[in-house]
């Protein structure tokens, strides 16, 4: 029997300000005159959503901001009521869906532990037996008898997560609130969740924008957008679908935002005028088939002599994780860039990047001192898409990370001291590193 059943769930909100007394009188007068009163526009946060979750399932819910993820969790937790539809839950629910939710601000941390335990139906003795474990995990021993309202946001998350995962419940619901904690505690939380999933088989609903963590923790993922479920299936398949959706958005409005956050260093001797990607036919492109070659065309203007220039072209992710850099050290040792306009072409061959959106960075340095003359991140963006040598089906069968590389397997049997090693086989393979 399913732990959670959601049938044709719809949740509507009315946009604009709450109607005041004057507006109420105006609408009443309109009705008396036989006119239709002015109404606020209706927004559907969830629109006819249906799914079920079996015992022990770990289900991730992903999607863009405003898709309806948090609204869905609040409805399942009973914090909010649906406009229409039906929700059935079986067993106790420990929700961690909003910072400080379920905590009384005037009570101390210890008193809130007793309060939440009582809500879950635990006896005072049972709560007391878990008290030390809750306090130890939350790392709040020094502050456990301080009123909750005096806790920082990170301290509130620590206590709330420790409570939700230590006190026994049938269903654990976690929203994005974990992002508030420090990195060390986030790592601790994910380790605890993995332990709960493997050891206790707890039914878990997880909303997060950390798609890699969702893919790792969850066996199934729901992709929600504009209040509707677009995909419901294995975590790898659905997460890859979300990556594809995000990539298309990134190549549009995000690139301008990335440029505004990009680091730039300039001596004033060089001005970058254009960066573009060109295919073998000389056409400007923004999409590159996986493992295909392409040319980066860089145009710039020089205002002062630059002896023995060293050029650098690098690739980084949209969150500025550097992936690779190539420099021209030793290539232009006999050149002096005198004032004027230049075009630099750099051909990338067999680029081992997996499908996704990437950005380029470019720099020029003096050959004698390696002093930077010009450097800028996010000068151009491009998408890697699956090609003949790297189909999407292949990528979804165990390939992770950013890069793809070739190699060979060699397996030798050495079962006995007198036996000759037996070569079982070798075959080409392609695997990624993260």
N, C-alpha and C positions, 0 to 999 in steps of 0.2 A: 504494500500500500504506500502511495506517495506521501512524503513528508510535507510537501507544499504543492498545492494545486491552484493554478491561476486560470480563470476562465473568462474570456471576453472583458478584460479589465480596462476601464476607461476612467481617467481622472481629468477633470476640467477646472481651469482657473479663469477668473474674470480679470482682464487687464485694466490698468488704470487705477485711480485712487478709489478708496472705499467711499460709498455714497454717504453724503452728509445729510443733515436735517433739511437744509434748503433744497437739495436735489430731490429728497423724498417728497416734499410738498409739491415741487414742480411736476414730478411724475404722477402724483395723485391727481393734480389738476388736469393733466393731460388725459388720464383715464376717465375722469368725470366728463370731459368734453368729447369723449369717444375717440381720442387719438392714442396712438401707440407711444408709450413713454420711451425716452432715450435709454438705451442699455449699453453696458460696457461690452467690448468685444470678448469673445470666449477663446481661450487658448487650451488646446488639448495636450497636456503633458504626457499622457499615455492614451493610446488609441487602439482599442480592441486587442489587447495583449493576452495571449494564452500560452501556457507551458506548465509542465509538472517536474518536480525534482524528487528523485528516489532517495531512500535512506542511504547515507554514506557518500552521496555524490558531492563533489567539490565543484561548484559552478561559478565561473567568472562572468561578470557583466561589464562590458566595455562599450565605448561609444564616445562621440564628441561631447563637449560641454553643452548642457541644455537638452540632451537627448532624452532624459526621463529616468536615468539610472537611480539617482537618489530618491526620487519620488516613488519609484517601484519598491525600494527597500523600506521606505516609511509606511507604505500601504501594507506590505507583508508583515512588518513589525507591529502593526496596529496603531502607529502614531497618527496616521491620517486615514480617513475613510474614502473609499472610491465613489466616483459619481455613478458608475454602473459596473456590473460585473460581479464576480465571486472569487473570494480567496479562502482556501481551507488550509490550515496548518495543523500538524499533529505533533504534540510534544512541546516542551518549553523552549523559548527563544531568548537568546542573549544577544541583543542588538548593540552594535557600536557604530552608530550611524551619524552622530553629530557630537561635536566637542562639548562635553559636560552633560550630555543627555542622560537622564536617569539619576543624576547626582543632585543632592540638595546643597545649595551653596553655603548655608549656615552650619551644616553638619561637618564634622571633621572627616578626614579620609577613612579612619577606622569605623566611624559611625555609618558612613556611606557604604562600607563593605557589608555591615550587618543589614542595612536597609535593602540593598540589592539582592543579598542572599535570601532575605525574607520574601521579596517579590518573586524569586525563582522557586519558592516553596521549600527552602531548606530550613532545618531547625537551627536553633542557636548553637547547639553542640556541633553540628556539621560545619557551620560557618567558622566557628572557633578553631576547628581542626585544620581548616584551610588558610587561616589568617596569616600564619608565618610565611607560607609559600607565596601568598598574594603580595605581601609587603616586600619580600626578598626580590621577587621578579620585577616589581615596580621601581625598585631602588629608591624608595621614599621613606625609609625607616625614620629618618631624622624629622620628617614633616608629617608623619601619619596622623598625629593628633592636632594638626593645624586645620582650621576651617578651609573647606574646599574652595571657597571664593578667593582665597589668597594664593592658590596654586597658579603657576604659569601655564600656558597652553600645553607645553610639552609635558609638564607634570600631570595635568589632567588626563592626557592621552595615556601616559604610563599606567596610571591607576585604573582607568577604564578598561584598557586592554588586558591588564593583569586579572581584573575581576572577570571579564567576559570569558577568558580562556581557562581560568582556574576553577571557578564554580561550575559545577556540572550542568550542562544544558544539552538539549537534543539538537538544536539548530543554532549555529553561530552566524551572525550577519555583520559584515564589516564594510564600512564605507571608506572613503579616501582619507579619513582622519589620521591614519598612520603616517601620512606625509608630514605631519606637524612635528613628530619626534625627531631626535637627532639620529644621525646615520647609524651609530652603534646600536641604538635601541631598535631602529627599523630592522637591522639585521637579526637582532635577538627575537623580534616579533615574528619574522618569517621563519626562523628556525623553530619557534614554538608552534606555529601553524602547521609546518611540515610534520612535526612530531604528533600533533593532535590528529592529523589526517591519517598517518600511518598506524598509530598505536590505538586510537579510539574509534576511528571510522566515523568521526563527527560529520554531520551534514553542514556544509559551509556555503554561504553566498558571499562573494567578494567583489566589490566594485573598486577598480583602480585604474589610473592612467599609466601605471608601470606595466606595459603590455608583456614584457619579458618575464616579470614575476607572475603575472596571471597565467601565462603559458606554462610556466614551470609548476605552479601549484595546482592548477585546475585541470580536470579531465574533460570538462565541457565548458563552452563559452557561449553566451548570448551577446550578439552585437545589436545594439539599439541605436536608432537615429530617428529624430523627430517623432518620438513616442511610439514607434513601431519596431518590432523585431525583424531585422534584415537577415540575420543568419543565426542558426542554432545548431551547433555541431561540435566535433572534436576541437580542442583548443588550438592546435597548430593551424588547422584549416581556417578557422574564424579569425584568429589573430593575423594571419597572412592577408585575409580579405580587408581587415581594418588598416593594415599597413598600406595596401594599395589605395584605399580611399584617402588616407592621410597624405600619401605622396602627391596625389593630384592637387590637393589643397596647398601643400607646401610649395609646389612649383609656381603657384600663383601669388597670392598675397603674402605668404610667409617670407619669400626671398627678399622682399623689400625690408621687412622687419629684421631679418638676419643681417642685412647690410648695415642697418642702423646700430646693431650691437657688435659688429665686427671690429676687431682691433686693426688700427692703421698706424704705420710709422712712415714719416716722409721728411726728407731733408729739404724739400722744395725744389730739387733738381730734376725731378721726374713727375710727369702727370700721366696717369693711366686714362686712356680715352675709350677703349672698347675691349671686351673679352667675349669670345664666342666659340662654340663648338662646331666643327665642320666635318662632314662625312667624306667618304672617298670621292664623291661626285662634286665636292665643293659646296654643298648645300648646308646652310646653318640648321642645326638640330638642337633639341633639348632632351631627346630620348636616344639612348644607345643600347643596342642589343647586347646582351651579355657575351663577353669574350670577343666582341668586335673591336676593331681599331678605329680611332678617331683622332682628329687634330684639334688642339687648342690654339686658337688664333688670338694673339695679344697685341694690341696696338697702344703705343705710348709715345709721349713727346719728351725729349731731353733738352734741358735748358743750360747745362754746364757739362764739360767734359767728364766722362766716366771711364777711367782706364781699366782694362782687363775685367770687364763686367762678369759677374756670376749671377745667372738667373736661377730662380727656384719656382717650381710649380708643385703645389701640394693638394691633397684631397682631405676634406674633413666632413664629419656628419653635420646635420642641422643643429645639433646641440654642441658643436665645436669640439668634438672628439677627433683628434688628428689620426688619420689612417695611414698616410704615406706622403713622402716628399722626394722629389727628384731635383738635383742641382746640376748645373752645367759647368762645374769646376773643371778647369783644364781644356774646355772646348773653345773658349773665346779669349785665350791668353794674349793673343797678338792684336786684339781689337781695342780701339778707343771709340766710345760712343760720343761723337761730337754733337753739338746742339742740332736738333732736327727731329723729324718724325720717323718712327720705326715700326715694323711689324715683326713679331716673333712667332714662329710656328713650332709647337711641340707636339709630336705624335705619340699617342699612348697606344701600345700594342698589347692585345690579349689581356686587358685589365681584369684582374681576378676578383672583381667586386660582385657580391650577390645583389639581386634586384632591390632597389630602394632609391631614395633621393639623397644626393651628395652635393657638396659645394666645393669650389676651387679657391685656393689662395695663391697669391703671386708675390714675388719679391725680387729685388735687385740689390746686389752688394758689391763693394769694391774688391777687386781681386787681390790686392796687396794686403789689405787689413781686414777684409771680410766685414767691414763696417756697413750696416744696412743703409741704402740710399732710399729705398721704397719698399714697403711691405703692406699688404692688405688681405684680410680674410673675406670670404663670401663674395668674390668678384664675379662669380657666375655659378649657376646651378644646373644640374642635369639629373636625369633618371636613368637607372639601369633597369632594363626589362628583360624577361626571359627570352632567350634566343634558341637557335637550332641546337647548340651545344649545352644549353642549360634550360630545360623546360620547367614550367611551374610545377608539373607533377614530380619531376626529379627533386626540385628544391623542397617540396613538402614531404619528402620521404626521409628526413633525418638531417637536413643541412641547416645550420644555425650560424649566427654571427654576421660578419661583414664580408669576409674574404673566402675565396674558393681556391684550393690548390690541388695539384696532382701528386700521385705517389704510387707505390706498389706494396702489396702485402707479401711477406715471406714467412711461412710457418714451417718449422722443422720439428719433427718428433724425436725426442731423446728419452724414450721410455726405459731403456736399460743401458748398463755400462758397456756392453759388448755389441749393442745394436748399432748399425749404420744409421745416421740421420736420414730420415725420409722427408723429402720435400713434398708437402701436400699440395702446394699450388701457389701461384702468384697471379694477381690480376690487377689491372689498373683500377683505381678508385678516385673519387673526388670527394673531399670532405672539407668542412669549414672550421675556422677557429674563431673564437669570440674574444 
